[in-house]
Amino acid sequence: KLAVEAFMSKRAGNDEYGKQIEVALPVIISLGLGAWAGAAAQTSAHPLDVIRKRLQVQGINGNPVLYSNTFDCMTGIAKKEGVGALYKGLGPACVATIPGTGIAYITYELMKQFLKLSSV
C-alpha cells in the first residue's frame, strides 16, 4: 500500500509550496490490495494445511498410517500425487479467505484515518 501511495504521489507532483502532494488510495483499491494479500497468504500457507490435515487423519477410521513426520508427508504427497496435490482445495479456501481479508484491510485503513494515525 505504501509503495502504491508513493508512486501515485510522485505522479501527482508538488503543490505550490514545493511539497509533494499526498495521495490517499480509494477504498476499492484498498479492498483489492487486501484481497490480493489474503490470496497470497492463503496460497503460501495452503500446502502446510494440506500436510497437517493428512497427518491428522491417518490412523483414524481405518485410514493407514503413511507418514512419520511433516517432511515425509510433503515429499510423499509430491512423489505419489504430484506437487499440485499440495494445493488441493485452494480454490474454496481462497473463496473463504479473500473477502474477509479485504474487508479487514479496509476497516484497518478507515480506523487509521478516523483515529488520525499513520503507517510510518
Secondary structure, 3 states (H helix, E strand, C coil): CHHHHHHHHHHHCECCCCCECCCCCCHHHHHHHHHHHHHHHHHHHHHHHHHHHHHHHCCCCCCCCCCCCHHHHHHHHHHHHCHHHHHCCHHHHHHHHHHHHHHHHHHHHHHHHHCCCCCC
